[in-house]
Amino acid sequence: MRRSGSPSPVTDFPSGVGEEARAKPPCQAPVLRQAQHEGLQAHAPRPTDLARAAARPKPQGETKPHHPNGPHPEPVEGRGPGTTKKRAFSETATANACKGAGNPPGITVIGAGVAGLCTAVTLAERGAAVTLHERSESLGGAAASWLAGGMLPPFCEAESADASIVAPGLAAIDWWESRVPGVMRNGTLVVASSRDAGEIARFGRRTSGAQPLDAEGIEALEPDLAGRFRQGLHFAAEAHLDPRRALTALAERFERLGGTIRFGSDVTPEAVGGDVVIDCRGIAANAPSLRSVRGEMLILRSDEIRLSRPVRLLHPRMPVYVVPRAGGLFMVGATMIESEASGGPTLRAAVELMNAAYALHPAFAEAEVIDMKAGRRPAFPDNLPRVTRGGRIVSVNGLFRHGFLLAPDCAEKAAERVFGPRTREEIAA
Ligand SMILES: Cc1cc2nc3c(=O)[nH]c(=O)nc-3n(C[C@H](O)[C@H](O)[C@H](O)COP(=O)(O)OP(=O)(O)OC[C@H]3O[C@@H](n4cnc5c(N)ncnc54)[C@H](O)[C@@H]3O)c2cc1C
């Protein structure tokens, strides 16, 4: 079952994909380059549905706004993407209100994915009265965030992403650790089979922050991988968390801070109330040039193997990672497919992910398959997130494969759009 001479879905990929993946993708990179890093993207890209926005169901069931600190008057000025004059008025008014010149502003956040929850918590920590609307009936129902690996790997990600993600990515580790339990600072282990040893050298050249490892070094970090790999890299400063636990803890923190979450509330930024509206709808937002990068993942349970950190298994065509979680669970991810398709995982993805897990350690052959899902990562052409403001609407989107890594930084930027930059005293506090 390991990658042998017999034909398998793993080896049936179109030629040339690996070569594409080796080139560091520039902004606006072609599909396959963008797609390689996170996992098993080697599928032929599917046609992008340019009519996505038109086909998307219209929001229903607009709910009346509610502010935990009492009703706020509907703003008249600065509503929607209005004129420059109106926008300036609105931003000044909300910034003043937040600096103590009046009542805290009533802020509406739409979307309880990682972007929305980080932003809601950041705003609530700064004294705003925040209401968070989520169209699902519970956390994670339709959020890409629920399917994430929970890796916080700024150095590894810079292998294929813009280097500007490293500093905010490192800061995110502290952000999460100071707000939710279960942040594991054990680093990331990167390995490759002997025949793919060149992949380790290539990965090392394109990244920083790694210590090279031999077989003994790998065994010292992960005893269950003893004898399986001869070369590796350890990115000691990286971390990981369980996204489902982290988002649940973040939602609880938000409510302790006085925030309100309205589940089952499908709203639009234009129609919902609030002095300022933060649009964190992920791929459901109609943002120009936002596209979907589909990711399939599975969760396994095994008592046969123990890992202490995310392990990335490099391969020219099918890199994969395995992230350990409590209770013998392992998240295996993930495909990277340029596609608007919102259905469940394909058989091909299932086979590839399972093969890759088995290639990392044969004990996974006996693992129980707990969950298998597909999500849609929201991405802009340069694969970097954007925080923008038009009138009273602030948009936080495009977190691509870096939702947990970059949402804290985006949340801070969103707060600046609402409150203005932090004063020196606020930063010191
Ligand atoms: C398989 C996979 C693995 C990943 N692994 C990692 C990883 O290890 N580390 C990392 O940092 N990132 C990872 N990512 C990327 C990360 O998951 C995304 O960047 C992130 O989830 C995007 O967050 P978001 O809040 O913008 O969108 P979402 O998580 O999709 O949240 C949007 C929310 O808005 C709600 N919503 C939409 N429309 C409305 C409406 N009209 N009214 C009310 N609510 C609405 C949705 O229901 C949803 O809850 C991974 C992604 C995938 C798919």
The ligand as an SDF file (V2000), in Angstrom:
LIG
                    3D

 53 58  0  0  0  0  0  0  0  0999 V2000
   -8.7270   21.8260    5.0820 C   0  0  0  0  0  0  0  0  0  0  0  0
   -8.2480   23.1740    5.5500 C   0  0  0  0  0  0  0  0  0  0  0  0
   -7.1440   23.2570    6.3740 C   0  0  0  0  0  0  0  0  0  0  0  0
   -6.6920   24.5030    6.8400 C   0  0  0  0  0  0  0  0  0  0  0  0
   -5.6500   24.5550    7.7200 N   0  0  0  0  0  0  0  0  0  0  0  0
   -5.2590   25.7450    8.2380 C   0  0  0  0  0  0  0  0  0  0  0  0
   -4.2400   25.8100    9.2080 C   0  0  0  0  0  0  0  0  0  0  0  0
   -3.6880   24.7870    9.6280 O   0  0  0  0  0  0  0  0  0  0  0  0
   -3.8770   27.0370    9.7080 N   0  0  0  0  0  0  0  0  0  0  0  0
   -4.4830   28.1810    9.2880 C   0  0  0  0  0  0  0  0  0  0  0  0
   -4.1070   29.2520    9.7800 O   0  0  0  0  0  0  0  0  0  0  0  0
   -5.4680   28.1470    8.3530 N   0  0  0  0  0  0  0  0  0  0  0  0
   -5.8660   26.9580    7.8220 C   0  0  0  0  0  0  0  0  0  0  0  0
   -6.8660   26.9040    6.8980 N   0  0  0  0  0  0  0  0  0  0  0  0
   -7.4320   28.1590    6.3920 C   0  0  0  0  0  0  0  0  0  0  0  0
   -8.5120   28.6930    7.2950 C   0  0  0  0  0  0  0  0  0  0  0  0
   -9.4000   27.6800    7.6440 O   0  0  0  0  0  0  0  0  0  0  0  0
   -9.2580   29.8270    6.5590 C   0  0  0  0  0  0  0  0  0  0  0  0
   -8.3360   30.8150    6.2060 O   0  0  0  0  0  0  0  0  0  0  0  0
  -10.2870   30.4360    7.4830 C   0  0  0  0  0  0  0  0  0  0  0  0
  -11.1820   29.4430    7.8970 O   0  0  0  0  0  0  0  0  0  0  0  0
  -11.0640   31.5630    6.8480 C   0  0  0  0  0  0  0  0  0  0  0  0
  -11.8400   32.0950    7.9170 O   0  0  0  0  0  0  0  0  0  0  0  0
  -13.0620   33.0510    7.6930 P   0  0  0  0  0  0  0  0  0  0  0  0
  -13.5410   33.4090    9.0590 O   0  0  0  0  0  0  0  0  0  0  0  0
  -12.7180   34.1430    6.7530 O   0  0  0  0  0  0  0  0  0  0  0  0
  -14.1610   32.1680    6.9330 O   0  0  0  0  0  0  0  0  0  0  0  0
  -15.0760   30.9540    7.5260 P   0  0  0  0  0  0  0  0  0  0  0  0
  -14.3350   30.1440    8.4970 O   0  0  0  0  0  0  0  0  0  0  0  0
  -15.6290   30.2800    6.3410 O   0  0  0  0  0  0  0  0  0  0  0  0
  -16.1970   31.7210    8.3170 O   0  0  0  0  0  0  0  0  0  0  0  0
  -17.1980   32.4890    7.6850 C   0  0  0  0  0  0  0  0  0  0  0  0
  -18.4360   32.4100    8.5720 C   0  0  0  0  0  0  0  0  0  0  0  0
  -19.3860   33.3510    8.0910 O   0  0  0  0  0  0  0  0  0  0  0  0
  -20.6690   32.7550    8.1680 C   0  0  0  0  0  0  0  0  0  0  0  0
  -21.5340   33.4610    7.2400 N   0  0  0  0  0  0  0  0  0  0  0  0
  -21.4280   33.4870    5.8800 C   0  0  0  0  0  0  0  0  0  0  0  0
  -22.4080   34.2570    5.3640 N   0  0  0  0  0  0  0  0  0  0  0  0
  -23.1400   34.7210    6.3960 C   0  0  0  0  0  0  0  0  0  0  0  0
  -24.2890   35.5640    6.4950 C   0  0  0  0  0  0  0  0  0  0  0  0
  -24.8650   36.1040    5.4090 N   0  0  0  0  0  0  0  0  0  0  0  0
  -24.7880   35.8530    7.7190 N   0  0  0  0  0  0  0  0  0  0  0  0
  -24.2010   35.3270    8.8340 C   0  0  0  0  0  0  0  0  0  0  0  0
  -23.1180   34.5060    8.7990 N   0  0  0  0  0  0  0  0  0  0  0  0
  -22.5960   34.2140    7.5970 C   0  0  0  0  0  0  0  0  0  0  0  0
  -20.4160   31.3100    7.7930 C   0  0  0  0  0  0  0  0  0  0  0  0
  -21.4750   30.4760    8.2300 O   0  0  0  0  0  0  0  0  0  0  0  0
  -19.1120   31.0380    8.5280 C   0  0  0  0  0  0  0  0  0  0  0  0
  -19.3490   30.5860    9.8380 O   0  0  0  0  0  0  0  0  0  0  0  0
   -7.3490   25.6840    6.4290 C   0  0  0  0  0  0  0  0  0  0  0  0
   -8.4650   25.6050    5.5990 C   0  0  0  0  0  0  0  0  0  0  0  0
   -8.9240   24.3610    5.1780 C   0  0  0  0  0  0  0  0  0  0  0  0
  -10.1590   24.2950    4.3060 C   0  0  0  0  0  0  0  0  0  0  0  0
  1  2  1  0
  2  3  1  0
  2 52  2  0
  3  4  2  0
  4  5  1  0
  4 50  1  0
  5  6  2  0
  6  7  1  0
  6 13  1  0
  7  8  2  0
  7  9  1  0
  9 10  1  0
 10 11  2  0
 10 12  1  0
 12 13  2  0
 13 14  1  0
 14 15  1  0
 14 50  1  0
 15 16  1  0
 16 17  1  0
 16 18  1  0
 18 19  1  0
 18 20  1  0
 20 21  1  0
 20 22  1  0
 22 23  1  0
 23 24  1  0
 24 25  2  0
 24 26  1  0
 24 27  1  0
 27 28  1  0
 28 29  2  0
 28 30  1  0
 28 31  1  0
 31 32  1  0
 32 33  1  0
 33 34  1  0
 33 48  1  0
 34 35  1  0
 35 36  1  0
 35 46  1  0
 36 37  1  0
 36 45  1  0
 37 38  2  0
 38 39  1  0
 39 40  1  0
 39 45  2  0
 40 41  1  0
 40 42  2  0
 42 43  1  0
 43 44  2  0
 44 45  1  0
 46 47  1  0
 46 48  1  0
 48 49  1  0
 50 51  2  0
 51 52  1  0
 52 53  1  0
M  END
$$$$
